[in-house]
Amino acid sequence: MSPTVRLHLTDRRPFAAGQSFADVGAYDRLTGRAEIAIDPAAPENGFVVDLPLAPRGPDGMVRCTADFMLLAPADPPRGNRRLFFDWGNRGAKRALQFFNDAQPSNDPLTQQHAGNGFLMRRGYTVGWLAWEGDLLPGSGRMTIDLPTARGPDGPLTGPVRVEYIIGQEGVTTLPLSGRIAARSIPTASRDPARASLTRRRYPYDAREPIPPAAWCFARTESGQGGETGAAEQAIVASDTHIHLPEGFVPGWIYELIYTGRDPLVHGMGYVAVREFVRFLKDPAGDSPVGPIEKAYAWGRSQTGRTLRDFVYLGANADGAGRRVFDGILPHVAGAGRAWLNHRFAGPIVTGGQQYEDHFNPADSFPFAYAMSTDHLTGARDAILKRPGTDPLVMHTQTATEYWNRRGSLAHTDTEGNDLPQPEGVRLYAWAGSQHFADPFARAARKPGCQNLSNTLATSMLFRALLDAMDRWATDGTPPPPSRHPTRADGTLVPMETWRRQFPPIPGVMPPAGPNLLPLLDFGPEARRGILREPPEQRPGPGYAVLVPAVDADGNEVAGVRAPMLAAPMATYAGWNTRARGFGHGALHSLEGSLLPFPDTPSERAMTGDPRPSVLERYRTAADYVAAIAAAAHALVAEGLMLEEDVPRCIAAAADWGRPRHVTTLAGANDSR
């Protein structure tokens, strides 16, 4: 039986108030629901865990429905016949924010949401389809209705493990998922004695049991009532909430292990995307956006991992053996893949940081696109292993991924040796940048960290690489060579080497080390997508995790150096450490650090800072602007930046790069 895709269009209207984009003209926005039906016995669907246990219609097909949105040229022949597919991160639309420097929105419609118009000026059809089954509606999130797997004798049950880290006092009740935006896997029993709730300060500390009498499966309801109309609260038994009357202590790691029921068939989210894109590319189909000849997929963080997993599982081949995505651009995925395709998955959970969700199995062998051997198990595997349908790959990652997402394993073997990339892969490390690099120039903040958050600007790099991907996929023009730190040239180093390199900046506590990756055993059924919780950690060393080497300023020397790093006003680090009381000293989630240089020679002498001051580097603010301009032009010459972005970089550098930089120096006309 052949798969079917039916698009139920609910709204079509002009995008960006009918603005005309270069030679492409105006754009329309199309929204609706996609109904997708697949044959559970078809070989191309064989990778989906529990698909045989999903309910079937009278025709034997398994169905799901998903939100979709398309931004397409109003006059399709004027477009470039390319689909740019944004794997929406946790139901949110991100591509316009990063490629167009646009105001972020889950309801893109206005000229603000078009930003600089890059994707539209190039003629792309920009597409989204919901794929993540654990999301709840709200805040404009895209949702998909996936089938529930059911055993032959009734509901399926199994172990579920969830962690909670609270950042404020007074929290007593949480959804079992721990996330307001995510549906919870219901408990099979409300008896706390049949579950386990513990807490600990750090991931490897001994777990302190919380007695079953001290908590319950329940939620709270609040309102006014009684004769006086006073505030009242009720405790209501719930299959999907946890209630701790004494409150969760901020900064501690709480872990709940319980028996869940009714798992969703999450892997069908991959199939939904595959069939949606296949439908849009089908020259004989009735696509509402005209013919599509090439399709490129971009995902950042969670969805960068999802892209890597999608390809690894073979989902990039449709039932006729045709390539679905011609190129993929995973961003800030590190060495991870999405653990979407297993029973009782929680796709919304973060990838597994040094402190948060450390034992989430998002990082598992194979880590690299090239074939390699797991030295701990002897297994040989690769993300790319189907030459006929594998896409071209441009993998980009920041300094944060090396520290908190085991990014070195994306281009080394499991012992830390350089691993040559396949011909169809480019890997670019964006030196000094952090996981979330805001395209907008906002002032640095300190979100529960020791240091200010990294403000290094990198959005200009997205645009040049997409142009390079299109040339590569269209006529075989090679993109710029990979650029990342390596063992061979001494720019990828173990932690002890980095400690010797990093300068003793006054008041700065360097991290204890990167987020290491132990070898976790999830049980004999893990290969079938059924995990034992919690996993067992095998004794002995795990996988090698290395970090980029730094210069005397503490800035990374290898990779793609954005203009702000090539002409620095600070040390821009991919790591930041947690504040006291909240996992003190551990790496903070996915934050980087901004460590400003001293402004003047006098300040440098007074503080004992070993780094030259700003005025020792740039005599005036105009000198700083000139250095930024030179760095930008160098990136253009290397094919890593577009000429149109040079004036933007120069404008952003005015007045010492404020507000991204923290400085007491006077305005742009200062001539000290």
PyMOL commands that set and color helices and strands:
alter all, ss='L'
color gray80, all
select helices_A, chain A and resi 16-18+43-45+51-53+76-78+95-99+111-114+118-121+192-194+212-214+268-281+302-312+399-404+407-410+459-475+495-501+526-528+563-566+601-607+614-617+621-637+643-652+654-657
alter helices_A, ss='H'
color red, helices_A
select strands_A, chain A and resi 4-15+27-38+62-73+82-86+125-129+144-145+150-151+154-155+157-165+173-175+196-200+208-209+218-225+230-237+241-243+253-261+294-300+327-331+372-373+380-381+392-398+425-430+452-453+492-493+520-521+536-537+547-548+570-573+593-596
alter strands_A, ss='S'
color yellow, strands_A
deselect
rebuild
show_as cartoon
